[in-house]
């Protein structure tokens, strides 16, 4: 099978979409497929091009995959306008690479959203070469913009939704990472027979409860008696991580509890300034850690945090949850009950603690309930869920079999 992966994020980005796209491409190549990737230089979540890459056209071979990288505009401080320019710039620059690949004639064109701006060109390309067009939705861009107040429900908003629906209905398959998101696709006009459940996965052998729980405690000088509350991953606007800082302020008298935020993102500087302003000694920050150390990081805390604002959780299933489940971690999640996260927690009692988003009192109360558990022991409900539903090899095999027969 000739497989073209077309998306703005790719490895060596350590978090979010880039990680999954990289793992999928390399797994398909290992099955004997001819895999090519059209992507951008790595920039996420720091919002700057990594130093070993240049912001221009370049082609390389990486673990059996041909990777074409295209230049794009990367804003130092993402706003509504600069984000749009960022996405549009990649769609335009990558079109030149698609033209170069016309004679290759792939069997499958796999477009990752974000960014939806690439879909019109991908649709045209797929029609010209006779390929099957798959739209894989990691994040509904239009809905996220509405949920975060970046777009209003006026005329422009209605036009954007109409265009989105028209484009989605032109795809041969629309896949996404949760059942809730499949229902959204169907509500946007996609034929249910064209939808495909393709969840984010986890390497359950690599990330397991066997990982060293004390490596980072020793490295960062965390006392043995302290309870660690960890948020790791992207620090963006949609997470609403201010509630973590507010909770730390309320619990500053609890010297046995320390909050740790690991990662990068557009909101990190603001969060650091907020901690300094409140003069909090119980909150620390650390950069993203190498992937090979991820199991140790995930095994360390007593409580993992998955934090989102209202409206965001319905359209985005946090990728970090897969690692937390695989390591058998205990987690506090801000999500509404009707969301994918809420439904999973209701169906699998004990897998995590859920509280309403943006409710500080509920957040602190939920945190205390999790800390009352014996968090040194593996959360077997979480681990069993990961092994049954999120195993990397099983998920990718099901996906490949599905697209070959559709």
C-alpha positions in Angstrom: 0.0 0.0 0.0 1.2 3.5 -0.9 0.2 5.7 2.1 0.6 9.5 2.2 0.3 11.1 5.6 -0.5 14.8 5.4 -0.4 16.8 8.6 1.3 19.8 10.2 2.6 17.9 13.2 5.1 15.0 13.2 7.9 13.4 15.2 10.2 14.4 16.9 7.5 16.4 18.6 7.0 14.6 21.9 3.4 15.5 22.7 0.1 15.4 21.0 -0.5 14.7 17.3 3.1 14.6 16.2 3.9 11.7 18.4 1.0 9.6 17.1 1.5 10.5 13.5 5.2 9.5 13.7 4.4 6.2 15.4 1.7 5.3 12.9 3.9 6.1 9.9 6.8 4.0 11.1 4.5 1.1 12.1 3.0 1.1 8.6 6.4 1.2 7.0 7.4 -1.8 9.2 4.5 -3.7 7.7 6.0 -3.2 4.2 3.9 -0.2 3.1 5.4 2.7 1.1 4.9 5.6 3.5 5.5 9.3 2.7 4.8 12.2 5.0 4.1 15.8 4.1 4.6 17.9 7.3 6.3 20.9 8.8 9.5 21.3 10.8 8.9 20.4 14.5 7.7 23.4 16.5 5.1 22.2 19.0 4.5 22.8 21.9 7.2 25.5 22.3 5.9 27.4 19.2 9.4 27.7 17.8 11.3 25.7 15.2 13.6 23.2 16.8 17.3 24.1 16.5 18.3 21.1 14.4 15.7 21.9 11.7 15.4 24.8 9.3 12.2 26.4 8.3 12.4 25.5 4.6 11.8 22.6 2.2 13.7 19.4 3.1 13.4 15.7 2.5 14.8 12.9 4.7 14.5 9.2 5.4 13.5 8.2 8.9 12.9 4.6 9.9 11.7 3.6 6.5 9.5 6.7 6.0 10.2 9.5 3.4 9.5 12.8 5.2 8.9 16.0 3.3 9.0 19.1 5.5 7.5 22.4 4.3 8.1 25.9 5.7 5.4 27.7 7.7 4.8 30.8 9.8 5.2 30.1 13.5 4.0 33.0 15.8 5.9 33.6 18.9 2.7 34.5 20.7 -0.3 32.6 19.2 -3.5 34.6 18.9 -6.6 34.0 16.8 -5.2 35.8 13.7 -1.7 34.5 14.0 -2.9 30.9 14.5 -5.0 31.2 11.3 -2.0 32.6 9.4 0.1 29.8 10.8 -2.3 27.1 9.5 -2.8 28.7 6.2 0.9 29.2 5.6 1.4 25.4 5.9 -1.5 24.6 3.6 0.0 26.8 0.9 3.6 25.8 1.2 2.7 22.1 1.3 0.8 22.2 -1.9 4.0 22.5 -3.9 5.1 19.2 -2.4 1.8 17.6 -3.3 2.4 18.6 -6.9 5.8 16.9 -6.8 4.1 13.7 -5.6 1.5 13.5 -8.4 3.4 10.8 -10.3 3.8 8.7 -7.1 0.0 8.1 -7.0 -0.6 6.9 -3.5 -3.5 4.5 -2.7 -4.4 6.4 0.5 -4.2 10.1 1.4 -4.5 10.5 5.2 -5.1 14.1 6.3 -4.8 15.0 10.0 -7.0 17.8 11.5 -5.6 20.2 12.5 -5.3 21.5 10.0 -8.6 21.6 8.1 -7.1 24.1 5.8 -5.2 21.3 4.1 -8.3 19.3 3.2 -9.4 21.2 0.0 -5.9 20.6 -1.5 -5.8 17.0 -0.3 -9.3 16.4 -1.8 -8.1 17.8 -5.2 -4.9 15.7 -5.0 -6.7 12.5 -4.1 -9.1 13.0 -7.0 -6.3 13.5 -9.4 -4.3 10.4 -8.4 -7.4 8.2 -7.7 -6.6 7.8 -4.0 -8.9 7.1 -1.1 -9.2 10.2 1.1 -9.3 9.8 4.9 -9.8 12.7 7.2 -8.5 11.9 10.7 -9.7 14.3 13.3 -7.6 14.8 16.4 -9.2 18.1 17.2 -12.3 19.8 15.7 -10.7 23.2 14.8 -13.9 25.1 14.1 -15.7 23.8 17.3 -12.6 24.5 19.4 -12.5 28.1 18.1 -16.2 28.5 19.1 -15.6 26.9 22.5 -12.6 29.1 23.3 -14.3 32.3 22.1 -12.0 32.7 19.1 -15.0 32.7 16.7 -18.5 34.0 17.1 -21.8 32.3 15.9 -22.5 35.1 13.5 -22.4 35.0 9.7 -18.7 34.1 9.4 -19.2 31.3 11.9 -22.1 29.9 10.0 -20.1 30.0 6.7 -17.1 28.3 8.4 -19.4 25.5 9.7 -21.0 25.0 6.2 -17.6 24.8 4.5 -16.4 22.3 7.2 -19.4 20.1 6.6 -19.1 20.2 2.8 -15.5 19.2 3.0 -16.0 16.4 5.5 -18.8 14.9 3.3 -16.3 14.7 0.4 -14.0 12.3 2.2 -14.2 8.5 1.7 -13.6 7.9 5.4 -13.8 10.3 8.4 -11.9 8.8 11.4 -11.6 10.2 14.9 -10.3 9.3 18.3 -13.5 8.9 20.4 -17.1 7.8 20.1 -18.3 11.3 21.1 -16.3 12.8 18.3 -17.8 10.3 15.8 -21.3 11.5 16.8 -20.2 15.1 16.2 -19.0 14.1 12.7 -22.3 12.5 12.0 -24.1 15.7 13.2 -22.0 17.6 10.7 -23.5 15.5 7.9 -21.0 12.7 7.5 -22.6 9.4 6.5 -22.3 7.0 9.6 -21.1 4.3 7.2 -18.1 6.4 6.4 -17.0 7.0 10.0 -14.2 5.0 11.7 -13.2 4.9 15.3 -9.4 5.2 15.5 -8.4 6.0 19.0 -5.0 7.2 20.2 -3.0 4.3 21.5 -0.3 3.5 24.0 2.7 1.1 24.0 1.5 -0.9 27.1 4.8 -2.8 27.3 7.0 0.4 27.2 4.7 2.4 29.6 3.8 0.1 32.4 3.6 0.1 36.3 7.0 -1.5 36.4 8.7 1.9 35.7 10.9 3.5 38.3 8.7 5.7 40.5 11.5 7.4 42.2 13.9 8.5 39.4 12.5 12.0 39.1 11.8 12.4 42.8 15.5 11.9 43.4 16.5 14.1 40.4 14.3 17.0 41.4 14.8 16.7 45.2 11.2 15.8 46.1 11.0 14.6 49.7 9.8 11.0 50.2 6.8 12.1 52.4 5.5 14.6 49.8 2.5 13.9 47.6 3.1 14.9 44.0 0.3 16.3 41.9 1.5 16.3 38.2 0.3 18.0 35.1 2.4 17.1 32.0 2.0 18.1 28.4 0.9 21.1 26.5 0.3 24.3 28.5 -2.2 26.0 26.2 -5.2 28.3 26.6 -7.8 25.5 26.3 -6.5 23.7 29.4 -7.4 26.5 31.8 -4.4 25.6 34.0 -5.0 28.7 36.2 -7.2 26.4 38.3 -4.2 24.4 39.3 -2.4 27.5 40.5 -5.5 28.6 42.4 -5.7 25.2 44.1 -2.1 25.3 45.0 -2.7 28.7 46.6 -5.6 27.3 48.6 -3.4 24.3 49.7 -0.2 26.2 50.4 -0.5 25.3 54.1 -0.2 21.6 53.1 3.5 21.2 53.1 3.1 17.5 52.2 1.6 18.3 48.8 3.6 19.7 45.9 2.4 20.7 42.4 4.6 20.0 39.4 3.9 21.3 35.8 6.0 19.6 33.1 5.9 20.7 29.5 5.8 23.8 27.2 3.1 25.8 25.6 1.6 29.3 24.9 0.3 29.8 28.4 3.5 28.6 30.3 4.9 32.1 30.8 1.6 33.4 32.2 1.4 30.5 34.6 5.0 31.1 35.8 4.2 34.8 36.3 1.0 33.9 38.3 3.0 31.6 40.6 5.6 34.3 41.2 2.8 36.9 41.8 1.2 34.6 44.4 4.6 33.8 45.9 3.9 30.0 45.8 6.6 27.7 46.9 4.5 24.5 46.4 4.5 24.9 42.5 7.4 23.9 40.3 7.9 23.9 36.5 10.0 21.6 34.4 10.6 21.2 30.6 9.4 18.3 28.5 11.4 15.2 29.2 13.0 12.8 26.7 10.6 10.1 25.4 12.7 7.3 26.8 12.1 8.8 30.3 8.3 9.1 29.9 7.4 5.9 31.8 9.4 7.1 34.8 7.7 10.5 34.7 4.3 9.0 34.5 5.0 6.5 37.3 6.2 9.2 39.7 3.1 11.2 40.9 0.4 10.4 43.3 -2.1 12.2 41.2 -2.2 13.1 37.5 -4.2 16.1 36.3 -6.2 16.3 33.1 -7.5 19.8 33.0 -9.7 21.5 30.4 -12.1 24.4 30.2 -15.8 23.9 29.7 -16.7 23.1 26.1 -13.2 21.9 25.2 -13.6 18.3 26.5 -16.5 17.5 24.3 -14.4 17.8 21.1 -10.9 16.9 22.4 -9.9 13.6 24.0 -6.5 14.3 25.8 -3.8 12.1 24.4 -2.0 12.2 27.7 -4.7 10.0 29.2 -3.5 6.9 27.4 -0.1 7.0 29.1 -1.7 7.6 32.5 -4.0 4.6 32.1 -1.1 2.4 30.9 1.1 3.2 33.9 -1.8 2.5 36.2 -2.0 6.0 37.5 -4.6 7.8 39.6 -6.0 10.9 38.0 -8.2 13.9 38.6 -10.1 15.0 35.4 -12.1 18.1 34.8 -14.9 17.1 32.4 -18.6 17.3 32.0 -20.5 14.0 32.4 -21.7 13.8 28.8 -18.2 14.0 27.3 -16.1 11.1 26.2 -14.0 11.3 29.4 -17.1 11.6 31.5 -18.7 8.5 29.9 -15.6 6.4 30.3 -15.3 7.3 34.0 -19.0 6.5 34.6 -18.7 3.1 32.8 -15.5 2.1 34.4 -15.9 3.0 38.0 -12.5 3.8 39.7 -10.6 4.5 36.5 -10.4 8.2 37.5 -11.9 10.9 39.6 -14.1 13.4 37.6 -15.1 16.9 38.7 -16.9 19.7 36.8 -14.6 22.1 34.8 -13.7 25.5 36.1 -15.0 24.8 39.7 -12.2 25.4 42.1 -14.0 24.0 45.2 -14.9 20.8 43.3 -11.4 20.6 42.0 -9.8 20.7 45.5 -12.4 18.4 46.9 -11.8 15.8 44.1 -8.0 16.2 44.6 -8.3 15.4 48.3 -10.4 12.3 47.5 -7.7 10.9 45.2 -4.9 11.7 47.7 -6.8 9.7 50.3 -6.2 6.5 48.1 -3.1 4.3 48.4 -1.5 5.9 45.3 1.7 3.9 45.7 -0.3 0.9 44.5 -1.2 0.4 40.8 -4.6 1.5 39.7 -5.5 -1.8 38.1 -8.8 -0.5 36.6 -6.8 2.0 34.6 -4.1 -0.5 33.6 -6.7 -3.1 32.5 -8.5 -0.5 30.4 -5.3 0.4 28.6 -4.4 -3.2 27.9 -7.8 -4.1 26.6 -8.7 -1.0 24.5 -5.5 1.1 23.8 -2.8 -1.4 23.0 -0.7 0.1 20.2 -0.3 -2.9 18.0 -4.0 -3.9 18.2 -5.3 -0.4 17.5 -3.0 0.0 14.4 -3.7 -3.4 13.1 -7.5 -2.8 13.3 -7.0 0.5 11.5 -4.9 -0.9 8.6 -7.4 -3.8 8.1 -10.3 -1.3 8.1 -8.9 1.0 5.4 -7.8 -1.9 3.2 -11.4 -3.3 3.0 -13.4 0.0 2.9 
